[in-house]
Amino acid sequence: MASLTHFDAAGQAHMVDVSDKADTDRIAVARGHVRMSSETLAIVRDGTSKKGDVLGIARLAGIMGAKRTSDLIPLCHPLPITKASLDLEIDADLPGIRVAAQVKTSGKTGVEMEALTAVSTACLTIYDMLKAVEKGMEIGGIAVTLKDGGKSGRYKAT
């Protein structure tokens, strides 16, 4: 098992020095969902939310979340993100909304945290926009499904 890199020899948290690493193309994909009642999902599907376009606003929030990850997660490096996209899908069987984010960069460290933050931010925005109708919604399943690039190579969830 790999050692934790965010701690120095004395056990103190620190930002990892990536200055000697080569720039490589990197990509990460993450997913998650917001589970809700069928009645609340119908509000999203029908576009009748009093706060506006739930999916459109959540998509923008996810992109913004990816771009601000280093402001939120203390030891993350600020990265030049070259792509951040979100897919939001209504799933009547859940019932709820499935969220997937893809983030790309060319740099010295990966974008897994940016993809996870994008999904989390989109899910939280969906909750915020619908909480007046249903407070018992559940956010879950947030995970990295693909990571590629860098020294550790490719990871794909099974």
Secondary structure, 3 states (H helix, E strand, C coil): CCCCCCECCCCCECCCCCCCCCCEEEEEEEEEEEECCHHHHHHHHHCCCCCCCHHHHHHHHHHHHHHCHHHHCCCCCCCCEEEEEEEEEEECCCCEEEEEEEEEEEECCCCHHHHHHHHHHHHHHHHHHHCCCCCCCEEEEEEEEEEECCCCCCEECC
